[in-house]
C-alpha cells in the first residue's frame, strides 16, 4: 500500500489559518490536490479524506494492475458497487489509472457462463475474490451491478474525456450485453420485471452450493430475504440505460440514443406510478415472493440514480432521509445527493457526520467526502462531450471562501477559487481551451457586466450563469452584479 501523505502539511493548512486570505491558485510551485478556506474544519475533513483514500491504493505491480481497495476491509479487493460509487472521488484524488484498470477488469469478465454477470469482486491477484466466488455456477452477485458500472463509465468519460470508457470494444460489449441479453435473461424488462421470480438460473446439480439464492440478488439490499424486485434495482436499470443512450448520442447514433432513452423512460413510469404509496407519501422499497410491495430502506438509490420525476416527492424523501439513521455505506452517498438538490446545510452536516463516524475508515467514506467537497461545495462538474467545466459555490454560513487546487480533469488540471458565493476565479492548467460555465446561486442581473443566463436544479432552485472561454494558462474571473 502507498504511504499516506497529506497535502495539508505542504500547503492547505498554511492558508486555512489565514482568515480572509486567499491562496495564490496560479502558483505553479504548488501542484498537489488540496483545498484552502476560512472554514478550518472543512479543510481538516478534506485532508483526512485525501489521506485515507491514499492509504487504500494498491501496488501497480500486483497481478491485477493499478487498483485501490473498494470492499470490506482486509479483502485486498474491489467490488462493483463500491467502485461505481467511489470512482469520482478517487478520480479527483489522482487515482484515474486505477479507475480505468479496475473498470476494465469488470467489463472484460462478463460471460455467458456466468449468465451475463461479471465478477462481483476482484482481488489484487486478478482473481474473483474467494469470499464471493466458488465457480461460474456458484458466486455472489447483485443484479444492479452491471447498470451501476455502465453509469460509472459514462460519468468517468464526461470527467476525463478518455474515450476508452465509451468506445473500447471490451466496454461496448459489456454495455450491449448488459442493456439487452442481461436484461432479458434475468427477466428485468420493464413489462416483465414485476412478475420475475426471486431466484433464477441456479444449477440444481451443485451439492450444497455456498451462494445458493445469492447468485442474482435483485437489490443492493442484502438483509431482506425473499426479494423478487426492488426499487433500487429498477432505478439502477433506468440510470444504466439513460447512460447508454447518452453514449450512443456522443457516438452520433441518434436512433440508438432514442431506443435506450425510450426503454429507460419505461422504468421511470413504472417506478413513479406502481411503486408510489400515496397513503404514506413514500415509495415502496421491494416486492417479496408473496407479491406484496413493502416500504423499507431510505430511498438512497432512487435519489442517487435520479429516477424520481416529481420535485415535491424528492423534497419530501430528502426530509425523510435526513431524519432516518443509516449505515456508513449509505451515508457516504448523502453529501453529494443533498448538494445536488440544493440542501447545503444538510449536506455539510453529513460531511461532518462521516468524518466523526466510528466506521469512517471504510474506504467508501473518504471517496464520498472528496466528491462531496469538490463537486458539492465547489460545484465542479465536467462534460467532455460539450468541452465544458462548470462550477457553483454551495456555501453554508460556515464557509466564506473556498479554493480547490489542481483538480484532475480532461487529462490535465484546473484550480478554482470561490472568493465568495458571488465571485469565482478559475485557472486553466490544461493544454487546451474549454468553456467555463461560471454558475452562482439565485437570479442575478449580470455577471462580468453581461446579462446572466438562468437555470434551475431538480427542485426548482434558481441559479445564474455565464459561459466563458478559458485558454491554456489563463486565469479567468466571474463576478456577479445585481443591477
C-alpha positions in Angstrom: 0.0 0.0 0.0 1.1 3.5 -0.7 2.2 5.6 2.3 -0.3 8.2 3.5 0.5 11.8 2.7 -1.4 14.9 3.4 -1.2 17.9 1.2 -2.1 19.9 4.3 1.4 19.5 5.6 2.7 21.3 2.5 0.0 23.8 1.6 -3.5 23.9 2.8 -3.1 24.3 6.5 -0.9 27.4 6.0 -3.6 29.2 4.1 -6.6 27.9 6.0 -5.2 29.5 9.2 -5.1 32.9 7.4 -8.6 34.1 7.9 -9.8 36.0 4.8 -6.5 35.5 2.9 -6.8 33.6 -0.4 -4.1 31.3 -1.7 -2.4 32.2 -5.0 -4.1 29.5 -7.1 -1.8 30.4 -10.0 1.3 29.4 -8.1 2.9 26.6 -10.3 5.2 25.5 -7.4 2.1 24.0 -5.7 0.9 21.1 -7.7 -0.8 19.0 -5.1 -4.6 18.4 -4.9 -5.6 20.5 -1.9 -8.2 22.9 -0.5 -8.0 26.1 1.4 -10.7 28.0 3.2 -11.6 30.2 6.1 -13.6 27.1 7.2 -10.8 25.2 9.0 -13.0 22.3 9.9 -13.8 21.7 6.2 -10.1 21.7 5.4 -9.5 19.2 8.2 -12.2 16.9 6.8 -10.8 17.1 3.3 -7.2 16.4 4.4 -8.3 13.4 6.3 -10.3 12.1 3.3 -7.4 12.5 0.9 -5.0 10.7 3.3 -7.4 7.9 3.9 -8.1 7.5 0.2 -4.4 7.3 -0.5 -3.7 4.6 2.1 -6.0 2.1 0.2 -4.2 2.4 -3.1 -2.5 -0.9 -4.0 0.7 -1.6 -5.9 0.9 -1.3 -9.6 3.0 -4.5 -9.6 0.1 -6.5 -8.2 -1.2 -9.1 -10.8 -4.4 -7.1 -11.2 -2.6 -3.9 -12.1 -3.3 -0.5 -10.6 -6.1 -0.7 -8.1 -7.5 0.6 -4.8 -9.5 -1.1 -2.1 -13.2 -0.8 -2.6 -14.7 -3.6 -0.5 -15.0 -4.8 3.1 -11.7 -4.2 4.9 -8.8 -6.7 4.7 -10.0 -8.4 1.5 -7.5 -6.5 -0.7 -10.2 -6.4 -3.3 -12.7 -4.1 -5.1 -16.3 -4.8 -5.8 -18.7 -3.4 -8.5 -21.0 -1.3 -6.3 -18.2 0.3 -4.3 -16.0 1.1 -7.3 -19.1 2.6 -9.2 -19.6 4.9 -6.2 -16.0 5.6 -5.3 -14.7 6.3 -8.8 -15.4 10.0 -8.9 -13.8 10.8 -5.5 -10.9 8.6 -6.5 -10.6 10.3 -9.9 -10.4 13.6 -8.2 -7.7 12.3 -5.8 -5.4 11.3 -8.7 -6.4 7.7 -9.0 -7.5 7.7 -12.6 -5.2 4.9 -13.7 -6.7 2.7 -11.0 -10.3 3.6 -12.1 -9.6 2.7 -15.7 -7.9 -0.6 -14.9 -10.5 -1.7 -12.3 -13.4 -1.0 -14.6 -11.7 -2.8 -17.4 -11.4 -5.8 -15.2 -15.1 -5.8 -14.6 -16.2 -5.3 -18.2 -13.8 -7.8 -19.7 -15.1 -10.6 -17.4 -18.8 -10.6 -18.4 -19.6 -14.0 -19.7 -22.4 -16.3 -20.9 -21.2 -19.0 -18.4 -22.0 -16.6 -15.6 -25.4 -15.7 -17.1 -24.0 -12.3 -18.4 -22.7 -11.4 -15.0 -19.1 -10.3 -14.4 -17.1 -10.9 -11.2 -18.8 -9.0 -8.3 -15.5 -8.6 -6.5 -11.9 -9.0 -7.8 -8.8 -9.1 -5.7 -5.2 -7.9 -6.1 -4.2 -11.2 -7.7 -6.7 -10.6 -10.5 -8.9 -13.4 -9.3 -12.6 -13.3 -8.3 -12.4 -12.8 -4.5 -12.8 -16.1 -2.7 -15.2 -14.5 -0.2 -17.7 -14.1 -3.1 -16.9 -16.8 -5.7 -16.5 -20.6 -5.9 -17.2 -21.2 -9.6 -19.1 -19.7 -12.5 -22.2 -21.5 -11.2 -21.7 -20.6 -7.5 -21.0 -17.0 -6.7 -22.5 -13.9 -5.1 -23.9 -11.2 -7.4 -26.2 -8.2 -7.1 -28.1 -7.6 -10.3 -27.8 -3.8 -10.0 -24.1 -4.0 -10.7 -24.0 -4.1 -14.5 -26.0 -0.9 -14.7 -24.1 0.9 -11.9 -20.8 0.1 -13.8 -22.3 1.3 -17.1 -23.3 4.6 -15.5 -19.8 4.9 -13.8 -18.1 4.5 -17.2 -20.2 7.2 -18.7 -19.6 9.6 -15.8 -15.9 9.0 -16.0 -15.9 9.7 -19.7 -17.6 13.0 -19.1 -15.0 13.9 -16.5 -11.8 12.7 -18.2 -12.6 12.8 -21.9 -11.0 9.3 -22.2 -12.9 7.6 -25.0 -11.8 4.2 -23.7 -14.7 4.4 -21.3 -17.2 4.6 -24.1 -15.6 3.2 -27.3 -13.2 0.4 -26.3 -14.6 -2.9 -27.7 -14.5 -4.5 -24.2 -16.6 -1.7 -22.7 -19.0 -1.7 -25.6 -19.5 -5.5 -25.4 -20.3 -5.1 -21.7 -22.7 -2.3 -22.4 -24.5 -4.1 -25.2 -24.9 -7.4 -23.3 -26.0 -5.6 -20.1 -28.6 -3.5 -21.9 -30.0 -6.4 -23.8 -29.1 -10.1 -23.1 -28.6 -9.5 -19.4 -32.0 -7.8 -19.0 -33.8 -10.5 -21.0 -32.0 -13.4 -19.3 -32.8 -12.2 -15.7 -36.3 -11.0 -16.6 -35.6 -7.4 -16.0 -37.7 -6.0 -18.8 -40.0 -3.1 -17.7 -43.1 -5.0 -18.7 -42.0 -8.3 -17.1 -39.9 -7.3 -14.0 -42.9 -7.2 -11.7 -43.6 -10.9 -12.4 -40.0 -12.2 -12.1 -39.1 -14.9 -9.5 -36.7 -14.2 -6.7 -34.2 -16.9 -7.7 -33.2 -17.7 -11.2 -30.6 -19.8 -13.1 -29.4 -21.9 -10.2 -27.6 -25.1 -11.0 -29.6 -27.9 -9.3 -26.7 -30.3 -9.8 -24.5 -28.5 -7.4 -24.2 -30.1 -4.0 -24.6 -27.7 -1.1 -23.6 -24.5 -3.1 -22.1 -21.7 -0.9 -24.1 -19.0 -2.6 -27.5 -20.6 -3.0 -30.1 -17.9 -3.7 -27.4 -15.2 -3.7 -26.3 -15.6 -7.3 -28.5 -12.8 -8.7 -29.8 -10.7 -5.8 -32.4 -8.3 -7.2 -31.2 -5.5 -4.9 -28.3 -3.8 -3.1 -30.3 -4.5 0.0 -28.8 -7.7 1.3 -30.5 -8.3 4.6 -34.1 -8.9 3.4 -34.9 -12.4 2.2 -37.4 -13.4 -0.5 -36.9 -10.4 -2.7 -38.1 -10.6 -6.3 -37.8 -7.0 -7.5 -36.8 -3.8 -5.7 -37.0 0.0 -6.2 -33.2 0.3 -6.2 -32.9 -2.3 -9.0 -35.4 -0.5 -11.1 -33.6 2.8 -10.5 -30.3 1.3 -11.4 -31.6 -0.2 -14.7 -33.1 3.2 -15.5 -29.8 5.0 -15.0 -27.8 2.5 -16.8 -30.0 2.7 -19.9 -30.0 6.5 -19.7 -26.3 6.5 -19.7 -26.1 4.1 -22.6 -28.5 6.3 -24.5 -26.1 9.3 -24.0 -23.1 7.2 -25.1 -24.9 6.5 -28.3 -25.6 10.2 -28.7 -22.0 11.0 -28.3 -21.2 8.4 -30.9 -23.6 10.2 -33.3 -26.2 7.4 -33.4 -29.5 9.2 -32.7 -31.6 6.1 -33.4 -29.9 4.0 -30.8 -30.0 7.0 -28.4 -33.8 7.2 -28.8 -34.2 3.5 -28.4 -32.5 3.3 -25.0 -34.0 6.6 -23.8 -37.4 5.1 -24.5 -36.5 2.0 -22.7 -35.2 3.9 -19.7 -38.5 6.0 -19.6 -40.5 2.8 -19.2 -38.7 2.1 -15.9 -39.3 5.6 -14.7 -43.0 5.4 -15.5 -43.2 2.0 -13.6 -41.4 3.3 -10.6 -43.2 6.6 -10.3 -46.7 5.0 -10.6 -46.8 1.5 -9.3 -44.1 2.0 -6.6 -45.5 5.2 -5.1 -47.6 4.8 -2.0 -50.0 7.8 -2.0 -51.2 7.0 1.5 -47.8 7.2 3.2 -46.3 9.6 0.7 -43.4 7.3 0.2 -42.0 4.8 -2.4 -42.2 1.1 -1.8 -38.7 -0.5 -1.4 -39.2 -4.1 -2.5 -41.6 -6.8 -3.6 -41.5 -10.2 -1.9 -42.3 -13.6 -3.2 -45.8 -13.2 -1.6 -46.5 -10.5 -4.2 -46.7 -7.8 -1.5 -45.0 -4.4 -2.0 -43.4 -3.1 1.1 -41.6 0.0 2.3 -38.2 0.0 3.8 -34.7 1.4 3.5 -34.0 5.0 2.9 -34.5 5.6 -0.8 -30.8 6.4 -1.3 -30.5 4.7 -4.7 -33.7 6.1 -6.3 -32.4 9.5 -5.4 -28.8 8.7 -6.4 -29.9 7.4 -9.8 -32.4 10.3 -10.3 -35.4 8.2 -11.3 -37.9 10.3 -9.3 -39.8 12.7 -11.6 -41.7 14.8 -9.1 -39.9 17.6 -7.3 -42.3 17.6 -4.4 -41.7 13.9 -3.8 -38.0 14.4 -4.0 -38.1 17.2 -1.4 -40.2 15.0 0.9 -37.9 12.0 0.6 -34.9 14.1 1.3 -36.5 15.2 4.6 -37.3 11.6 5.5 -33.8 10.5 4.6 -32.2 13.2 6.8 -34.3 12.0 9.8 -33.6 8.3 9.5 -30.5 6.6 10.8 -28.5 4.6 8.3 -25.2 2.7 7.9 -22.0 4.4 6.8 -22.1 2.8 3.3 -25.4 4.5 2.5 -24.4 7.7 4.3 -21.4 8.1 2.1 -23.8 8.9 -0.8 -25.6 11.6 1.3 -23.3 14.6 0.8 -23.5 14.5 -3.0 -27.2 13.8 -3.0 -28.1 16.7 -0.8 -25.7 19.1 -2.6 -27.2 18.1 -5.9 -30.7 19.0 -4.7 -29.6 22.3 -3.1 -29.7 21.2 0.5 -26.4 22.7 1.5 -26.8 22.7 5.3 -27.8 19.1 5.4 -25.1 18.1 3.0 -22.5 19.9 5.1 -23.8 18.2 8.2 -23.2 14.8 6.7 -19.7 15.6 5.7 -19.1 16.2 9.4 -21.1 13.1 10.4 -19.0 10.9 8.1 -15.8 12.4 9.4 -16.8 11.6 13.0 -18.3 8.2 12.3 -16.8 5.2 14.1 -16.6 3.4 10.8 -15.1 6.3 8.8 -12.1 4.2 7.8 -14.4 2.2 5.4 -12.8 3.0 2.0 -16.0 4.3 0.5 -16.3 7.1 3.1 -13.2 9.0 2.0 -14.2 8.9 -1.7 -17.8 10.2 -0.9 -16.3 13.0 1.2 -13.9 14.1 -1.5 -16.7 14.1 -4.2 -19.0 15.9 -1.8 -16.5 18.7 -1.2 -15.2 19.2 -4.7 -18.4 18.5 -6.7 -20.7 19.6 -3.9 -19.4 22.6 -2.1 -17.3 23.9 -5.0 -19.9 22.6 -7.5 -17.3 21.4 -10.0 -18.7 19.4 -12.9 -17.2 18.3 -16.2 -18.8 17.4 -19.6 -16.2 16.2 -22.1 -18.9 15.9 -24.8 -19.5 19.7 -24.6 -15.9 20.6 -23.7 -17.3 22.4 -20.7 -16.4 22.6 -17.0 -19.0 24.2 -14.6 -18.7 25.5 -11.1 -21.3 26.5 -8.5 -20.4 27.6 -4.9 -22.7 26.0 -2.4 -21.8 27.6 0.8 -23.2 27.4 4.3 -22.7 30.2 6.9 -19.5 28.3 8.0 -17.8 28.9 4.6 -16.9 32.4 3.5 -14.4 31.5 0.8 -13.1 28.2 -0.6 -10.5 27.0 -3.1 -9.6 23.7 -4.7 -6.2 23.5 -6.4 -5.0 21.1 -9.1 -8.2 19.2 -9.8 -7.6 16.4 -12.3 -9.9 16.8 -15.3 -9.8 16.4 -19.1 -6.3 14.8 -18.9 -4.9 18.0 -17.1 -5.7 20.1 -14.1 -7.6 23.2 -13.1 -7.8 25.2 -9.9 -10.9 27.1 -8.7 -11.2 29.8 -6.1 -14.6 30.9 -4.9 -13.8 34.3 -3.3 -17.4 34.2 -2.1 -20.8 33.0 -3.3 -20.7 35.8 -5.8 -17.2 35.7 -7.3 -15.1 32.9 -8.7 -11.7 32.5 -10.4 -10.6 29.5 -12.5 -7.0 28.7 -13.6 -6.7 26.6 -16.8 -3.7 24.3 -16.4 -4.7 22.1 -19.4 -3.1 22.2 -22.8 -6.4 23.1 -24.5 -9.1 25.6 -24.1 -12.6 24.8 -22.8 -15.8 26.6 -21.8 -16.2 27.6 -18.2 -19.8 27.8 -17.1 -19.5 30.0 -14.0 -22.7 29.5 -12.0 -24.0 31.3 -9.0 -26.9 30.7 -6.7 -30.2 32.6 -7.3 -31.1 35.0 -10.1 -28.8 37.9 -10.7 -28.9 40.7 -13.2 -25.4 40.5 -14.7 -22.2 38.5 -14.5 -19.0 40.3 -15.7 -21.2 43.2 -16.9 -23.1 40.9 -19.3 -26.7 39.7 -18.9 -26.8 36.5 -16.9 -28.5 33.3 -18.1 -30.7 31.3 -15.8 -31.4 27.7 -15.0 -33.0 25.6 -12.2 -31.9 22.4 -10.5 -34.1 19.4 -10.0 -36.0 21.0 -7.1 -36.5 24.3 -9.0 -33.8 26.2 -7.2 -32.6 29.1 -9.4 -29.0 29.6 -10.5 -27.4 32.2 -12.8 -24.5 31.6 -15.2 -22.3 32.9 -17.9 -20.1 30.9 -20.3 -16.5 32.0 -20.6 -13.7 30.6 -22.9 -10.7 29.6 -20.9 -7.5 29.3 -22.8 -4.4 27.3 -21.7 -2.6 29.0 -18.9 -5.3 31.6 -18.4 -6.9 32.7 -15.2 -10.5 33.9 -15.7 -12.7 35.5 -13.1 -16.5 35.8 -13.0 -18.3 38.2 -10.6 -22.0 38.9 -10.0 -23.7 42.3 -10.4 -27.2 42.8 -9.2 -28.0 45.9 -11.3 
